[in-house]
Amino acid sequence: MKLKDAMFLLVSLLLLSGCNSTSSEIDEQGNSTEDYSITLNYSDHDPPTGMRTKFLQEYWFPAIEEETDGKVKINPVFGGGLLSSSEALDGVREGVADIGLVYPDNYSQRMFSYELLKLFPVAPDDFEGMYEIFNRALTELPQFSEDLEKNNQKPLLITTGLPIVFGSTSELSSLSDVQGEDWRASSRWYLEAMRNMGANPVSVPWEDVYMSLETGVIDGVMTNYDGFHMMGFYETAPDIIVGTELWWSAPFIHTINQDMWDSLPKDIQEDVLRATERAQTEFGKVYQEELENTIQTQRDAGANVKIADDEDIQAFNDQELFESMRETWVNEAEKDHEIENAEQYVEEMKGIMNDALGYEEYK
């Protein structure tokens, strides 16, 4: 659905249902009265059955309704029914959706600061450690928050995908087995990492990966483990290495239109933030449970699932390669994206990563 079509659809929905209308005034202190009511439209390109989208429906949205005493309700539209993955940044900015999922990978140039996260592939294997990294990057490195602010958006909740997975149609006892094979990855940086390990990097659209694996167009795919599972790739690529220490470093940022946020009563803002904090804490448990369940489900289905060992981690995280790519990021950040002090960003990210890991992985 095109953005202009989505805007027409939303206007039609509002006219028919009265969404996003208030039934009473805000009091003199800027707080909501007992009769205050609003419905916020949420847009997400993923289907409602994935780890993250189920979490939103089971934890975050109910927490918002509970904390606001039912004054705020969420109308979720999943599967790109309101905004596609490539339309979300503009769609939330323009108010087509009040709240939405903004995925920086879909805006590699407009949100270039977030590309830096990919260049530090080893991270804590628990979501709490990952969230510390995301939160500090948004708080301490100005460009991360500015990339959202200039698009009229306030970040609320941060989630992420399960860690990096390597799925192959042939035997995959270690990552050295990718040599000479055709592998698909999701970004220029990861494609280069696959090339560095001896694979032939191939770009294939996400929706074509299953068929490409099945027909031999590609021999393997590297992606996030929950997406790999949701798309059923383990059926055609059953030899699997899960890199639990290789995090899926692109955050899923659930943002709200800044104008909408500013229009909410003060007490409603506080309630939404409190609900978000509750949900943020719960996601760590959901992440770990989903990881364990996915491994077991695939093994039960006959897949050969291995956890990446130190040799696999080192094969992917080639320090010389990633240092070179960080230098490339600095050059492009300063030349093409007007990010001042890009070298300092890299050094500060090294500190953030090492603090989260508890040891000096990046020097």
N, C-alpha and C positions, 0 to 999 in steps of 0.2 A: 504494500500500500504506500503510495506517495504521500509526502508530508501534507500537501494541500488537500488531498483526499481525507487524510486523517483529521485535519482541522475541520473539514465540513462534517465528518462523522461525529466529532465531539460536540460541535455546536448543535447538531440535531439531537444528540443524546441529552444535552443540557436542556434544550427546549422541551423535550418530552418528559424528562424525569425530574427536572429541577435540581440536578446535581450542582454542587458548589454554590448553593444559595443558603443564606442564613435566615433563620426564622425569628430572630430577635436581635436587639441591639447589644453592643458591648457596653459594660458599665463605665462609670467615670474613671475608674482605676485602670481601665484597659483590659479587664478580665471578662470572661464570658458569663452570661447569665444562665439560669437553669434551663432555659428553652433553646439555648444555642445549639445548632446542628449544622454539620457540613459533611459532604462526601467528597473525598479526594480521589481523583482518577490516577491509577498507577499503571505504567506501561513497562512491559518486559518482553524481550524478543525470544526468550526460552519458553518451552512448553511448561505446563504447570506440574509436571511429574518428576522434574529433576531434583537433585539434592537441595539446591539453593532455593528454587521456587517453592518447593514443599515447605521448606523452613520459613519462608515469608508468610505462607498461609497458616502455618501451625503455630508460629511464635510471634513474629513481628506485628502483623496486622491485628491479631487478637490482643496483643499487649497495648497497642495504640488505643483500641476501643475500650479496653479495661481501664487504662490510666486516665482517659478522658471521660469516663463514666458514660460512654456511648455517644458522646457529642461529636466525635470524629469517626467516620466510617471510611473504609478503603474499598474502592471499586477497582479490582485488578483486571487488567486485560493482558493475557499472556500470549505467547506464540507470535509476537509481532502484529497482533490484531489492530493495535492502535498506532504503534511506531515500530519500524524495522530497526535492526541493530545499527544501521548506518544513519538513521534519522533521530535517534534518541537525544543526542546532544542539542540539536537545534529544536527538537520537539518540546523538550522540557524548558528550554530557554524561552520559547515563544508561548508556553502555557498550553500547548496541545495536550500534554499530560501534566498534572500537578506534581507528581512524583514519578521517577523513572530510574531504570538501570542505565547508567552510563559506563560503557566498557572501553577503557582507553585504547585497547588493541584495535578498535575500529576507527580510531582517530590518531594514527601514528604520527601524523604531521601536526595536527592541531593540538594534540596533547603530548608533544614530543618529550616533555620532562619525564613522563612515565615510562618511556623506553629505557631509561637508565636502570630501572629495577630489574630488567631482564639480564643485565650484565653482571649481576651478582647471583649466580644460580644456586649456590648452596645456602640454605637458611634453616631455621629451626623446623623440626618435623611436626610441631604442634601449632594450631591456629593462634593461640595466645601469643606465641613468639612472632608469628607473621604479622599479626595485628599491630604489635609494637612497632614493627618496621613501617607499615603503612601509615600509622598514626603519626609517627615522628616525621616521616617524609612530608606529610601534609602540613604539619605544624612548623617544622624547622626549615624546610626548603621552600622559599616563597613561590617559585614557579608552579609547584604542584597545586597549591590552593588557587593561584591566580588563573590557571587554566580552566577552573570551574567558575570562579568569580566573574571572569570576563564573558562567560556564557550565562550569566544571571542565575547561577545555581549554588545552593548550599548543600554540602555533603551531610548526610545523616548516618546511614548504616554502611559498613564495609564488610563484604564477604569475599570469598575467593573460591576457586576450583580446587579439587583434589590435586595432588602433586603430578609432576611430569610422568608420563608413561610412554614406554616404547613397545609397540605391538607389531609383531612380524608374522608373515605368512609362512616363514620357514624357521628352522631351529634358531633359537636365540638364547644361548647359554651365557653369553656375556655381550657387552656392547661392541666388542671387537668383531662380532659376527655381522655387523652392518656393512663391513667393507665390500665395496663393489656393488652394493644393492641400491635400488631406487627408493628413497625415503621422502615422505612428505612431512613438513613442519610448518608452523603457523606464522613465523616471522623471519625477517631477513637475518636476524641474529642467530636464531635457532637453526635456520638452514645452513648458516656458515659453520655452526658447531657440528652439525651432521657431516658436512663436507670435511671438516677437520678430522673426524673419526674414520674417514674413508668411504662414506656413503656418497651416492649421487643425489644431491638435493633436488626435489621436484615440487613445483607448486601445483596443487590440485584444489579446486573449490571444496569447501567443507561438505557440501551436500553430495559431492561426487566421490568422497573418500571410500565409502563402503563398496561401491561398484568397482572402483579402481583397485582395491585390494582383492576383490573376488575375481576379477578378470586378469590380474597380473600386470596392470598398468603400473602399479607401485608394489614394492615388496614390504613396505612397513610405514607406520605413521607414528609420529611423536606429537603428543597433545596433552591436555589435562585429563586425568583419569576418570573423572565423573562424566565428562563429555564423551570420552572413549566408550564408557559403559552404556550411557544413555543411547548412543547411536548404534550399539550392538557390534562395534568393530571387533570385539573379541571372538565373534562367530567366524570371521574370515581371517583374523590375525590372532590365533590363539596362543602364540608364544610371546610372553609378556614379561617385561621388566618394569617394575614400579620403583621410581626414585623417590622414596619418602623424604629424603633430604634435599631433593631438587624441587623446590616449591614452584607452584604456578603463580608467578610473580605479578601478573596483571590483576589488579584488584577489581572487584565488581562494586562500583560505587553507586549507592542508591541515594539519589539527590532529590531535592525539592526546589521547585521554581522559587527564586528569591523573593519575587513580588508577592507570591502566594504566602510564603513564610512570614514576610513582614506584615501581611494583612491579618494573620491569625492573632487572636487575643493572647495576652502574655501568659495566662495560666495554661492555655492550650499548648503553646510552645514548650513550656516547662514539662507538661505531661508527655508530649511527643518525645522529647529528649529523654525523659525517664524511661519510657517504653523502649526506646532505641537502645539505651544502656542495658536494659534487661535482656533484650534480644541479642545484643552483641556478645554478652557473656555466654549465652546459651549456644551460640554457633560453634564454639570450640568443641562442645560435647557432640553436637551433630556431625561436625567434620570428622572426628575420630571414629564415631560409630559407622558413618557412611564408608569410610576407608576400609575398615575391617569387614563390613558386610559385603562390599564390592569384591574384595579379594576372595572371600569365601564363596560368593555366588558364582564367580567365574571359575573357580576351581571345581565347584560342584558340577558346572556345565562342561568340564573336561579341558579347560584351558590350563596351560602350564604357566603359572604366575610365580615369578621370582622377585624378591626384594633386592634392589640394587646393592651391591657390596662396595667396599672402598675402591676396588679397581674400576668398577663401572662409574662411580662418582668422579674419580680422577680423570677417566677417559673423556667424560663430557666436560668437566670443569677444567679445561686446559688453561692454566693460569696465564701463560703467554698470549694465548688467543684472546681471552676475555680482557686482558689489559690492553691489547691492541684495539679491541672493539670499544673499550671505554674511551680511548684516545679519539677514535672516530666520532663517538657521540659528542665529545667536547668540541671538536672542530665544527660539526654540524650545528650544535646548539648555539655556538657563538656566531657563526656565519649566517645561518639560515633562519634561526629562531629567536635571535636577540636575547638569549639567556646570558646574563652577565655572570661572571665568576663561575663558569661551567666547571673549570678544574676544581674549584672549591666544593662544588656539588658532589663531585666524585669522591673527594677526600672525606666529606661529611657522611656520604653514604657508606663508605668503608667503616667509619666509626659506628654508625647506626647498626650495620650488619654485624659487626664484631661484638657489640654490646648485646644484641639479641641472641647471638650464638653462645656467648660466654667464653669465647676464645678468639684468637687472632687468625681468622681464615683469610682475610684480605689485608694486604700490607701495602 
